[in-house]
Amino acid sequence: MSEESSHPIESQVVLLAGAKASVSLARLSDLLAEAQAALTEHTDEYEQRFEQIDAAGEGVFVLAEDGYWHELGDEIGLTRREIDAIARTHAAQFKRDGRRMDRKEEFETTLEIRDVLAVAVE
């Protein structure tokens, strides 16, 4: 997790995803922090329920069932547009780490069938 943020998404990934998102960059940063807080509350559940992959940095990727982001968004009161922006950003970080770990194809295939959650590990 970067020192200047409260989520495990790299700044450059946030900037690139923010350019494509239907929310402002400032709002996206707030949403990512809000999502991270909700994800952190569920880490014990994720360890038992879903496969996890170590991230290239500090953290893990949780491979949740397709549609999980919308469940979490409903739980924390976000709009569909907001949760789509968060999910897109987490997927972009996952793809970037996949390239770094020379697992690009595997990670892209995973995104076709799973929701990926980037969760900071302290």
Backbone as JSON, one array per atom type, in Angstrom:
{
  "sequence": "MSEESSHPIESQVVLLAGAKASVSLARLSDLLAEAQAALTEHTDEYEQRFEQIDAAGEGVFVLAEDGYWHELGDEIGLTRREIDAIARTHAAQFKRDGRRMDRKEEFETTLEIRDVLAVAVE",
  "N": [[0.86, -1.17, 0.0], [0.57, 2.18, -0.84], [2.22, 4.98, 0.65], [0.91, 7.44, 0.54], [-1.75, 6.92, 0.2], [-4.85, 5.24, 1.06], [-5.32, 2.77, 0.05], [-4.46, -0.12, -1.97], [-3.83, 0.47, -4.62], [-1.8, 1.53, -7.25], [-0.62, 4.87, -7.88], [-0.34, 5.7, -10.59], [-1.98, 3.85, -11.89], [-4.45, 4.56, -10.83], [-4.69, 7.13, -11.92], [-4.79, 6.53, -14.71], [-7.05, 4.83, -14.82], [-8.89, 6.6, -13.8], [-9.13, 8.42, -15.86], [-10.76, 7.09, -17.59], [-12.98, 6.57, -16.15], [-16.36, 7.19, -15.04], [-16.56, 8.92, -13.01], [-15.2, 11.63, -11.08], [-11.65, 12.17, -10.7], [-10.85, 12.85, -8.09], [-13.06, 11.94, -6.68], [-12.91, 9.22, -7.31], [-10.57, 8.45, -5.95], [-11.44, 8.79, -3.3], [-13.5, 6.89, -3.3], [-12.05, 4.53, -3.7], [-10.64, 4.39, -1.28], [-12.79, 4.13, 0.48], [-13.85, 1.69, -0.4], [-11.67, 0.05, 0.19], [-11.69, 0.09, 2.98], [-14.07, -1.31, 3.46], [-13.41, -3.76, 2.27], [-11.33, -4.59, 3.92], [-12.7, -5.17, 6.25], [-13.77, -7.61, 5.63], [-11.74, -9.49, 5.37], [-11.13, -11.92, 6.77], [-13.27, -13.55, 6.03], [-12.79, -13.65, 3.24], [-10.4, -15.09, 3.14], [-11.25, -17.66, 3.76], [-13.19, -18.18, 1.88], [-12.49, -17.51, -0.81], [-10.11, -17.88, -3.51], [-6.76, -16.65, -3.32], [-4.22, -14.48, -4.56], [-0.9, -13.5, -4.33], [0.0, -10.11, -4.56], [2.1, -8.01, -6.66], [3.14, -5.96, -5.16], [2.62, -4.81, -1.86], [0.19, -6.68, -0.55], [-2.77, -8.58, -1.48], [-4.53, -10.25, -4.11], [-7.88, -10.95, -4.25], [-9.86, -13.44, -5.54], [-12.9, -13.22, -6.33], [-16.37, -14.25, -6.78], [-17.98, -13.59, -9.92], [-19.67, -10.55, -10.08], [-19.44, -9.84, -7.47], [-18.43, -7.3, -6.77], [-20.66, -5.64, -7.15], [-22.38, -6.57, -5.18], [-20.92, -5.81, -2.89], [-20.87, -3.05, -3.32], [-23.6, -2.43, -3.06], [-23.87, -3.05, -0.37], [-22.32, -1.05, 0.86], [-23.51, 1.22, -0.03], [-23.07, 2.42, -2.6], [-23.32, 3.84, -5.91], [-24.09, 2.27, -9.06], [-22.42, 3.22, -11.09], [-20.28, 4.24, -9.57], [-19.31, 1.88, -8.31], [-18.58, 0.44, -10.56], [-16.44, 1.98, -11.46], [-14.59, 1.59, -9.37], [-14.22, -1.21, -9.54], [-13.13, -1.41, -12.11], [-10.71, -0.1, -11.72], [-9.41, -1.73, -9.82], [-9.19, -4.03, -11.39], [-7.46, -3.06, -13.36], [-5.11, -2.71, -11.87], [-4.62, -5.37, -11.23], [-4.15, -6.45, -13.79], [-1.81, -5.04, -14.43], [-0.03, -6.04, -12.47], [-0.05, -8.69, -13.29], [1.34, -8.54, -15.71], [3.84, -7.79, -14.72], [4.54, -10.06, -13.29], [4.84, -11.88, -15.22], [2.54, -13.23, -16.02], [0.47, -12.53, -17.62], [-1.54, -13.48, -19.53], [-2.88, -15.45, -18.01], [-3.89, -13.88, -15.89], [-5.56, -12.08, -17.29], [-7.46, -13.87, -18.3], [-8.59, -14.72, -15.92], [-9.98, -12.42, -15.18], [-12.15, -12.55, -16.85], [-13.92, -14.26, -15.7], [-14.08, -13.8, -12.99], [-14.47, -11.46, -10.25], [-12.03, -9.23, -9.26], [-10.38, -8.35, -6.32], [-8.34, -6.02, -4.94], [-6.56, -6.18, -2.11], [-5.19, -4.62, 0.63], [-2.49, -5.66, 2.67], [-1.42, -5.61, 5.91]],
  "CA": [[0.0, 0.0, 0.0], [1.42, 3.36, -0.91], [2.16, 5.81, 1.86], [0.04, 8.58, 0.4], [-3.14, 6.54, 0.0], [-5.38, 4.24, 1.98], [-5.68, 1.61, -0.76], [-3.26, -0.7, -2.58], [-3.77, 0.75, -6.06], [-0.73, 2.48, -7.56], [-1.08, 6.19, -8.33], [-0.46, 5.74, -12.05], [-3.16, 3.07, -12.24], [-5.6, 5.4, -10.49], [-4.77, 8.19, -12.94], [-5.24, 5.96, -15.98], [-8.43, 4.38, -14.65], [-9.7, 7.8, -13.6], [-9.38, 9.04, -17.17], [-11.82, 6.31, -18.25], [-14.11, 6.41, -15.23], [-17.44, 8.16, -15.13], [-16.52, 9.73, -11.79], [-14.0, 12.47, -11.07], [-10.46, 11.55, -10.12], [-10.91, 13.03, -6.64], [-14.1, 11.03, -6.17], [-12.39, 7.86, -7.44], [-9.65, 8.22, -4.83], [-12.27, 8.61, -2.1], [-14.2, 5.62, -3.44], [-11.08, 3.46, -3.48], [-10.39, 4.33, 0.16], [-14.01, 3.61, 1.09], [-13.92, 0.27, -0.74], [-10.62, -0.65, 0.94], [-12.18, -0.07, 4.35], [-15.06, -2.4, 3.44], [-12.69, -5.0, 1.97], [-10.56, -4.95, 5.12], [-13.64, -5.76, 7.21], [-14.14, -8.96, 5.19], [-10.56, -10.29, 5.03], [-11.25, -13.29, 7.31], [-14.21, -14.25, 5.14], [-12.13, -13.88, 1.96], [-9.4, -16.16, 3.31], [-11.94, -18.94, 3.8], [-14.17, -18.34, 0.8], [-11.99, -17.27, -2.16], [-8.69, -18.03, -3.81], [-6.0, -15.41, -3.25], [-2.94, -14.44, -5.25], [-0.06, -12.41, -3.84], [0.22, -9.0, -5.48], [3.51, -7.69, -6.86], [3.52, -5.09, -4.06], [2.09, -5.24, -0.57], [-1.23, -6.98, -0.64], [-3.2, -9.78, -2.2], [-5.72, -10.16, -4.95], [-8.89, -11.93, -3.91], [-10.6, -13.81, -6.74], [-14.28, -13.41, -5.89], [-17.27, -14.61, -7.86], [-18.43, -12.52, -10.78], [-20.79, -9.82, -9.49], [-19.18, -9.51, -6.06], [-18.3, -5.85, -6.59], [-21.98, -5.02, -7.02], [-22.86, -6.91, -3.84], [-20.22, -4.94, -1.94], [-21.35, -1.69, -3.56], [-24.92, -2.31, -2.42], [-23.64, -3.1, 1.07], [-21.78, 0.22, 1.37], [-24.33, 2.32, -0.52], [-22.52, 3.1, -3.77], [-24.07, 3.71, -7.15], [-23.53, 1.33, -10.04], [-21.31, 3.92, -11.75], [-19.16, 4.3, -8.63], [-18.72, 0.56, -8.11], [-17.92, 0.09, -11.82], [-15.15, 2.68, -11.48], [-13.73, 0.89, -8.43], [-13.91, -2.52, -10.1], [-12.24, -1.18, -13.25], [-9.4, 0.28, -11.19], [-8.82, -2.94, -9.24], [-8.83, -4.89, -12.53], [-6.28, -2.48, -14.0], [-3.95, -3.05, -11.02], [-4.41, -6.81, -11.4], [-3.5, -6.63, -15.09], [-0.44, -4.53, -14.33], [0.76, -7.01, -11.72], [0.06, -9.86, -14.14], [2.45, -8.29, -16.65], [5.08, -7.79, -13.92], [4.84, -11.42, -12.84], [4.86, -12.7, -16.43], [1.33, -14.06, -15.96], [-0.51, -11.66, -18.26], [-2.67, -14.23, -20.09], [-3.61, -16.07, -16.9], [-4.61, -12.84, -15.16], [-6.64, -11.58, -18.14], [-8.49, -14.91, -18.33], [-9.25, -14.67, -14.62], [-10.91, -11.28, -15.17], [-13.33, -12.9, -17.63], [-14.84, -15.09, -14.91], [-14.05, -13.42, -11.57], [-14.22, -10.09, -9.82], [-10.75, -9.21, -8.54], [-10.34, -7.36, -5.25], [-6.99, -5.76, -4.44], [-6.7, -5.94, -0.67], [-3.92, -4.31, 1.31], [-2.13, -6.51, 3.8], [-0.54, -4.84, 6.79]],
  "C": [[0.9, 1.22, 0.0], [1.19, 4.24, 0.31], [1.14, 6.93, 1.76], [-1.43, 8.21, 0.22], [-3.56, 5.5, 1.02], [-5.92, 3.04, 1.2], [-4.43, 1.13, -1.49], [-3.09, -0.45, -4.08], [-2.7, 1.81, -6.3], [-1.3, 3.78, -8.15], [-1.28, 6.25, -9.83], [-1.68, 4.96, -12.53], [-4.42, 3.87, -11.96], [-5.78, 6.5, -11.54], [-5.31, 7.66, -14.26], [-6.69, 5.49, -15.91], [-9.36, 5.57, -14.49], [-10.03, 8.5, -14.9], [-10.53, 8.35, -17.9], [-13.09, 6.21, -17.41], [-15.15, 7.5, -15.44], [-17.62, 8.92, -13.82], [-15.24, 10.55, -11.83], [-12.85, 11.73, -10.4], [-10.46, 11.68, -8.59], [-11.93, 12.08, -6.02], [-13.62, 9.58, -6.24], [-11.45, 7.53, -6.3], [-10.41, 8.0, -3.53], [-12.99, 7.26, -2.13], [-13.27, 4.43, -3.19], [-10.76, 3.28, -1.99], [-11.6, 3.73, 0.89], [-14.15, 2.1, 0.83], [-12.88, -0.52, 0.05], [-11.05, -0.88, 2.38], [-13.18, -1.23, 4.44], [-14.38, -3.74, 3.18], [-11.94, -5.51, 3.2], [-11.46, -5.61, 6.17], [-13.95, -7.22, 6.89], [-12.94, -9.88, 4.97], [-10.62, -11.73, 5.57], [-12.17, -14.13, 6.43], [-13.54, -14.59, 3.8], [-11.12, -15.02, 2.04], [-10.04, -17.54, 3.26], [-12.72, -19.22, 2.52], [-13.58, -18.29, -0.61], [-10.5, -17.56, -2.29], [-8.02, -16.66, -3.73], [-4.68, -15.58, -3.96], [-2.15, -13.28, -4.66], [0.11, -11.37, -4.93], [1.71, -8.76, -5.63], [4.02, -6.79, -5.73], [3.03, -5.67, -2.75], [0.6, -5.47, -0.71], [-1.49, -8.28, -1.36], [-4.35, -9.41, -3.12], [-6.64, -11.29, -4.53], [-9.7, -12.17, -5.17], [-12.01, -14.19, -6.33], [-15.15, -13.81, -7.08], [-17.68, -13.36, -8.65], [-19.67, -11.86, -10.16], [-20.56, -9.4, -8.05], [-19.07, -8.01, -5.84], [-19.66, -5.18, -6.42], [-22.63, -5.36, -5.69], [-22.24, -5.98, -2.8], [-20.69, -3.49, -2.09], [-22.71, -1.45, -2.94], [-24.78, -2.24, -0.9], [-23.18, -1.75, 1.62], [-22.45, 1.44, 0.75], [-23.76, 3.1, -1.69], [-23.42, 2.9, -4.99], [-23.39, 2.72, -8.08], [-22.32, 1.96, -10.74], [-20.08, 3.98, -10.86], [-18.5, 2.93, -8.46], [-18.05, 0.08, -9.39], [-16.54, 0.74, -11.92], [-14.15, 2.0, -10.54], [-13.28, -0.45, -9.01], [-12.93, -2.4, -11.27], [-10.82, -0.86, -12.78], [-8.69, -0.92, -10.57], [-8.38, -3.9, -10.34], [-7.58, -4.37, -13.22], [-5.02, -2.77, -13.19], [-3.61, -4.53, -11.17], [-3.7, -7.1, -12.73], [-2.05, -6.18, -15.06], [0.46, -5.52, -13.58], [0.94, -8.3, -12.52], [1.2, -9.73, -15.15], [3.78, -8.37, -15.9], [5.51, -9.2, -13.54], [4.88, -12.4, -14.01], [3.71, -13.7, -16.43], [0.17, -13.34, -16.63], [-1.75, -12.43, -18.75], [-3.53, -14.85, -19.0], [-4.46, -15.04, -16.16], [-5.77, -12.29, -16.0], [-7.78, -12.58, -18.24], [-9.28, -14.9, -17.02], [-10.3, -13.56, -14.58], [-12.19, -11.56, -15.97], [-14.36, -13.64, -16.79], [-14.93, -14.7, -13.43], [-14.02, -11.91, -11.4], [-12.93, -10.15, -8.99], [-10.74, -8.05, -7.56], [-8.88, -7.21, -4.82], [-7.13, -5.35, -2.98], [-5.34, -5.71, -0.05], [-3.73, -5.25, 2.48], [-1.14, -5.73, 4.64], [0.44, -5.74, 7.48]]
}
